[in-house]
């Protein structure tokens, strides 16, 4: 075979599955893996009859491609991508396209777009969500980069996508530069927050409501069909239903509570601060994973610091229905935080991100796919929707439905010393935005006191500075 439609470099788990899907959806594929040469040949031998081809060297592999050449990199993010770009550029022609399908930082993608543009080569950074199953059967794709490249790669990238609720492809062009990888990063940040909320809900059911595992499993299974319907809820119910083959106990109970992370959640928090956007639920999720990484310290402090719980008599009663309500409100709020971050980044980078389409392509293939994303698509298609989604009529209805349950959860967890930082931060996020006056008025006075940073007044225009130790002070006589 000659004139393959696209090359996949990096035949690991994701690369091999994407190659299979590309071939099954109409593309002939050149396979190449410099660090594991046998991987490409093994896939060809295993999938006999597929329109695959491989070569011994990079230059020979490129000779197999139809022009303009399209190369999909499925390699480790970071310096390996830069190294491959430098290897490829001398061998490529103007108009060829390099596609980075890894979890790259959006600023790296911006830099790579400029670097390849100098050689007349197009660069596309595409976020791909869906894990191994999505790579094989349809993922959610968020491409961005060189605008001229989109007509060239649209067929292949769209062929890798799942289908949304309306049967459209879960692949849409995000915009110039690092837009695609930025959107994928925020997707992962929302994912962190939603996973943390589900973990906390399980913890509350077990340690506050004192429910047995079978009851919790049945409840989470029933929630799959309600307003919380989505992939993460589905897999959580599946996980809770799995027993350990050795002990016969629920498998989740024998898993060490030390959660890993690969960086995209942390990037989301860092960039939220840089863009001046509040994403406290995502931050709580990242912080909790960091704390979870020290299990021995936590067990030592458990013995050292008593719980000192408060009596719960007289508190509003809490049940599984209230917990589900609180989970729904907090999860919806987490999505709002992510979309607010996308809005701000779109303004600052002049990306013109397609928010309604982002919500649509996230309804299929990706990890955070959920029924509530259809509500977000509708919100962004409504020209009357306010910039702050907390001000939408939809969220007002959700707030009225869930706020009491949300507060009940936190009353009980706080009284009994069970941490629920994601539930707490999500509620504080809403409460802070709905307050006409915040305690930051005192902070402005403090800043002016020690740094002469000035402040604004509520009763007149302008900026003011006070000599705080001079005159007009209250007496300090004891009350």
C-alpha positions in Angstrom: 0.0 0.0 0.0 1.2 3.5 -0.8 -0.4 6.9 -0.2 -1.7 6.2 3.3 -4.2 8.9 4.5 -2.6 9.5 7.9 0.2 8.4 10.1 0.0 7.5 13.7 3.3 7.9 15.6 3.2 6.1 19.0 1.5 2.7 18.9 0.8 2.4 22.6 -2.6 1.8 24.1 -4.2 5.0 22.8 -2.3 5.2 19.6 -3.2 1.6 18.6 -6.9 2.1 19.4 -7.1 5.3 17.4 -5.3 3.7 14.5 -7.9 0.9 14.5 -10.8 3.3 14.6 -9.3 5.4 11.8 -8.9 2.4 9.6 -12.4 1.1 10.3 -13.9 4.5 9.5 -12.3 4.7 6.1 -8.7 5.8 6.4 -5.6 3.9 5.4 -3.0 4.3 8.2 0.8 4.3 8.4 2.0 3.1 11.8 5.3 4.1 13.4 6.9 3.8 16.8 10.5 4.6 17.1 10.9 3.4 20.7 8.9 0.2 20.2 9.3 -0.8 16.6 7.7 -4.2 17.2 4.4 -2.5 18.3 3.5 -1.4 14.8 4.2 -4.8 13.3 2.4 -6.6 16.1 -0.7 -4.6 15.4 -0.5 -5.3 11.7 0.0 -9.1 12.4 -2.9 -9.1 14.9 -5.3 -7.1 12.7 -4.7 -9.0 9.5 -6.5 -7.4 6.5 -6.5 -3.9 7.9 -5.2 -1.1 5.7 -2.1 -0.6 7.8 1.5 -0.2 6.7 4.7 0.5 8.6 8.3 1.4 7.8 11.7 1.0 9.4 12.5 4.8 9.5 10.8 8.1 9.9 11.7 9.3 6.4 10.4 6.0 4.8 7.2 6.3 6.8 6.6 9.8 5.5 7.1 8.6 2.0 4.1 6.4 2.4 1.7 9.3 3.0 -0.5 11.1 0.5 0.0 14.9 0.4 -0.6 17.1 2.2 0.8 14.7 4.9 -1.1 14.3 8.2 0.8 13.0 11.2 -0.9 12.2 14.5 1.5 12.2 17.5 0.3 9.9 20.3 3.4 10.2 22.5 4.1 11.5 26.0 3.4 15.2 26.4 6.3 17.6 27.0 9.8 17.5 25.5 9.1 14.3 23.5 6.6 16.3 21.4 9.1 19.1 20.8 11.8 16.5 19.9 9.5 14.9 17.3 8.6 18.2 15.8 12.3 19.0 15.2 12.7 15.6 13.6 9.7 16.0 11.3 10.1 19.6 10.2 13.2 19.0 7.9 11.3 16.1 6.2 7.9 17.8 5.7 6.6 20.2 3.0 4.7 23.4 3.4 1.0 22.5 4.0 1.7 19.3 5.8 0.0 18.9 9.2 1.3 17.7 12.6 -1.4 16.8 15.1 -0.6 16.5 18.8 -3.3 14.2 20.4 -1.7 14.2 23.9 -2.5 16.2 27.1 -0.2 19.0 26.3 -0.2 22.4 28.1 -1.9 24.9 25.9 1.0 27.3 26.1 3.3 24.6 24.6 0.8 24.3 21.8 0.8 28.0 21.2 4.6 27.9 21.0 4.6 24.9 18.6 2.1 26.6 16.3 4.5 29.5 15.9 7.5 27.2 15.5 5.9 25.1 12.7 4.4 28.1 11.0 8.0 29.3 10.3 8.5 26.2 8.2 5.1 26.5 6.5 3.8 23.4 8.4 0.5 23.5 10.2 0.2 22.4 13.8 -3.0 21.2 15.5 -3.3 20.5 19.2 -6.3 18.4 19.8 -7.7 17.4 23.2 -9.0 13.8 23.1 -11.2 12.5 25.9 -12.7 9.1 26.4 -9.8 6.9 27.5 -9.1 3.6 25.8 -12.7 2.9 25.1 -13.2 6.3 23.5 -10.1 5.9 21.4 -11.4 2.6 20.1 -15.1 3.3 19.6 -15.5 7.1 19.6 -14.1 9.9 21.7 -14.8 13.6 22.2 -12.3 15.7 20.3 -11.4 19.4 20.8 -9.0 20.4 18.0 -7.4 23.9 17.8 -4.3 25.5 16.2 -3.6 26.6 12.7 -6.9 27.5 11.1 -5.7 26.4 7.7 -5.3 22.9 8.9 -8.9 22.2 9.9 -10.2 21.5 6.4 -7.3 19.1 5.9 -7.7 17.1 9.1 -11.5 17.4 9.6 -12.4 14.1 8.0 -9.9 12.0 10.0 -10.5 13.7 13.3 -14.3 13.7 13.0 -14.1 10.0 12.1 -12.6 9.4 15.6 -15.5 11.0 17.4 -18.4 9.6 19.3 -21.9 11.0 18.6 -23.8 13.5 20.7 -27.4 13.2 21.8 -28.5 14.7 18.5 -26.4 12.3 16.5 -23.8 14.9 15.5 -20.1 14.2 15.8 -18.4 15.0 19.1 -15.7 16.9 17.4 -15.6 20.7 16.8 -12.9 23.2 15.9 -12.1 25.2 19.1 -10.1 28.0 17.6 -6.5 29.3 17.1 -3.4 28.4 18.9 -3.8 26.4 22.1 -7.6 26.7 22.3 -8.2 22.9 21.9 -5.8 21.9 24.6 -7.1 24.6 26.9 -10.7 23.3 26.5 -9.4 19.7 27.2 -7.6 20.9 30.3 -10.8 22.5 31.7 -12.7 19.3 30.8 -10.2 17.5 33.0 -10.6 20.1 35.8 -14.3 19.6 35.8 -13.7 15.8 35.9 -11.6 16.2 39.0 -14.3 18.2 40.7 -17.1 15.7 39.8 -15.1 12.7 40.9 -14.3 14.3 44.2 -18.0 15.1 44.8 -19.0 11.5 44.0 -16.3 10.3 46.5 -17.6 12.6 49.2 -21.2 11.5 48.6 -20.1 7.9 49.1 -18.3 8.9 52.2 -21.3 10.8 53.6 -23.6 7.8 52.9 -21.2 5.5 54.7 -20.0 7.6 57.7 -22.8 10.1 58.3 -25.9 8.2 57.2 -24.3 4.9 58.4 -25.7 3.0 55.4 -24.5 -0.5 54.6 -22.6 -1.0 51.3 -25.5 -2.8 49.6 -27.9 0.2 50.3 -25.3 2.7 49.0 -24.8 0.6 45.9 -28.5 0.5 45.2 -28.9 4.2 45.7 -26.0 5.1 43.3 -27.4 2.7 40.8 -30.8 4.4 40.9 -29.2 7.8 40.5 -27.9 6.8 37.1 -31.3 7.4 35.7 -32.0 10.7 37.4 -30.7 14.3 36.9 -27.2 13.0 37.8 -27.2 10.6 34.8 -23.7 10.5 33.1 -20.6 8.4 32.6 -19.0 9.1 36.0 -22.2 8.2 37.8 -22.4 5.0 35.8 -18.9 3.8 36.5 -19.2 4.8 40.2 -22.2 2.5 40.5 -20.3 -0.3 38.6 -17.4 0.2 41.0 -19.6 0.0 44.1 -21.1 -3.3 42.8 -17.7 -5.0 42.3 -16.5 -7.5 44.9 -12.9 -8.4 45.7 -12.2 -12.0 44.5 -9.9 -12.7 47.4 -11.9 -11.3 50.3 -15.4 -11.3 49.1 -15.7 -7.7 50.3 -16.6 -4.7 48.2 -13.4 -4.0 46.2 -13.5 -0.3 46.8 -13.1 -1.0 50.5 -9.7 -2.6 50.0 -8.3 0.1 47.7 -5.7 2.4 49.3 -7.1 5.9 49.6 -4.1 7.5 47.8 -5.3 9.2 44.6 -2.9 10.0 41.8 -3.0 12.8 39.3 -1.2 13.6 36.0 -1.3 17.4 36.1 -4.2 18.7 34.1 -6.3 19.4 37.3 -3.4 21.3 38.8 -2.9 23.3 35.5 -6.6 24.2 35.6 -6.2 25.7 39.1 -3.0 27.5 38.3 -4.5 29.1 35.1 -7.8 29.9 36.8 -5.7 32.1 39.2 -3.9 33.7 36.3 -7.1 34.4 34.5 -8.8 35.7 37.7 -11.5 33.0 37.8 -12.8 31.2 40.8 -12.9 27.4 40.5 -13.0 26.4 44.2 -14.5 22.9 43.7 -11.8 21.9 41.3 -9.2 23.4 43.7 -10.7 21.3 46.5 -10.4 18.2 44.4 -6.8 18.8 43.6 -5.9 19.7 47.2 -7.7 16.5 48.5 -5.6 14.3 46.1 -2.5 16.0 47.5 -3.5 15.4 51.1 -4.4 11.8 50.1 -0.8 11.2 49.1 0.3 11.1 52.7 -1.7 8.1 54.2 0.7 7.5 57.0 0.6 11.1 58.2 -3.2 11.0 58.1 -3.4 7.8 60.2 -1.0 9.3 62.7 -3.0 12.5 63.0 -6.2 10.5 63.3 -4.9 9.0 66.5 -3.3 12.4 67.7 -6.3 14.8 67.1 -9.7 13.8 68.5 -12.7 14.4 66.4 -14.4 16.6 69.0 -17.8 16.3 67.2 -20.9 18.3 68.1 -24.3 16.9 68.9 -26.5 16.5 65.9 -29.8 16.5 67.8 -32.0 19.2 66.5 -30.3 19.4 63.1 -32.6 18.9 60.1 -32.7 15.2 59.2 -30.5 13.9 56.4 -31.3 11.0 54.1 -30.1 9.6 50.7 -32.6 11.7 48.8 -31.2 14.9 50.3 -27.7 13.7 49.5 -28.6 13.1 45.9 -30.1 16.6 45.7 -26.9 18.2 47.2 -24.8 16.2 44.8 -26.8 17.5 41.8 -26.5 21.1 42.9 -22.8 20.9 43.6 -22.0 19.0 40.4 -23.9 21.5 38.3 -22.0 24.3 40.1 -18.7 22.6 39.1 -19.6 22.6 35.5 -20.5 26.3 35.8 -17.0 27.0 37.2 -15.4 25.3 34.3 -17.5 27.2 31.7 -16.8 30.5 33.5 -13.1 29.7 33.0 -13.6 29.0 29.3 -15.5 32.3 28.9 -12.7 34.3 30.5 -9.9 32.6 28.5 -11.9 33.0 25.3 -12.1 36.8 25.9 -8.4 37.2 26.9 -7.0 35.1 24.0 -9.6 36.2 21.4 -10.5 32.6 20.7 -14.3 32.9 20.3 -14.8 29.5 21.8 -18.0 27.8 20.7 -19.6 27.2 24.2 -22.8 25.6 23.0 -20.8 23.2 20.8 -18.4 22.5 23.6 -21.4 21.4 25.8 -22.7 19.4 22.9 -19.5 17.5 22.1 -19.1 16.8 25.8 -22.4 14.8 25.8 -20.7 11.9 24.1 -17.5 10.0 24.2 -15.7 12.0 27.0 -15.3 11.3 30.7 -17.6 14.1 31.9 -20.5 13.3 29.5 -23.7 13.8 31.4 -27.3 14.7 30.9 -26.9 18.1 32.5 -24.6 19.2 29.6 -27.7 19.4 27.4 -28.9 22.2 29.8 -25.6 24.0 29.3 -25.9 23.8 25.5 -29.4 25.3 25.8 -28.1 28.1 28.1 -25.4 29.1 25.6 -27.9 29.0 22.7 -30.1 31.4 24.6 -29.0 35.0 23.8 -30.6 36.1 27.1 -28.4 34.0 29.3 -26.2 36.1 31.6 -22.4 35.8 31.5 -22.5 34.5 35.1 -24.5 31.3 34.7 -25.5 31.5 38.4 -27.8 34.2 37.3 -29.7 32.1 34.8 -33.3 31.1 35.4 -32.2 27.4 35.2 -29.7 27.7 38.0 -32.2 29.6 40.1 -34.5 26.6 39.9 -31.7 24.2 40.7 -30.7 26.4 43.7 -34.2 26.4 45.0 -34.4 22.6 44.6 -31.1 21.7 46.2 -29.9 24.5 48.6 -31.6 23.1 51.7 -30.3 19.6 51.1 -26.9 21.0 50.4 -26.8 22.9 53.7 -28.1 19.8 55.5 -25.2 17.8 54.2 -22.7 20.3 55.5 -24.4 20.8 58.8 -24.0 17.1 59.5 -20.5 16.6 58.1 -19.1 19.7 59.9 -20.7 18.6 63.2 -19.2 15.1 62.9 -15.8 16.0 61.5 -16.2 14.4 58.1 -14.4 16.5 55.5 -16.4 17.4 52.4 -14.3 20.1 50.8 -15.9 19.9 47.3 -19.5 20.2 48.7 -18.4 23.0 51.0 -16.5 25.0 48.4 -19.2 24.7 45.8 -21.8 26.0 48.2 -19.5 28.8 49.4 -19.0 29.7 45.7 -22.7 30.3 45.2 -23.2 32.0 48.6 -20.3 34.4 47.9 -21.7 35.4 44.5 -25.2 36.0 46.0 -23.9 38.3 48.8 -24.4 42.0 48.3 -21.5 42.7 50.8 -18.5 40.6 51.4 -15.9 40.7 54.2 -13.4 42.0 51.6 -14.3 45.5 52.6 -12.2 45.0 55.8 -9.5 43.5 53.6 -9.3 46.6 51.5 -9.0 48.7 54.7 -6.2 46.4 55.9 -4.4 46.8 52.6 -4.6 50.5 52.8 -3.4 50.5 56.4 -0.2 48.6 55.8 0.5 49.4 52.1 -1.4 52.6 51.2 -3.2 50.6 48.4 -6.2 52.9 48.6 -9.9 51.9 48.6 -13.2 52.9 47.0 -16.2 54.1 48.9 -19.9 53.2 48.7 -21.1 56.8 48.9 -18.8 58.7 46.5 -16.7 58.2 43.4 -12.9 58.0 43.4 -10.1 56.3 45.3 -9.1 57.1 48.9 -6.3 56.7 51.4 -6.6 57.1 55.2 -3.9 57.8 57.8 -5.3 55.2 60.1 -3.4 56.2 63.3 -4.4 59.9 63.0 -7.6 61.2 64.8 -11.3 60.2 64.3 -10.8 56.8 66.0 -13.2 55.0 68.4 -12.2 54.8 72.0 -10.5 51.6 73.1 -12.2 51.4 76.5 -13.3 47.9 77.4 -17.0 47.2 76.8 
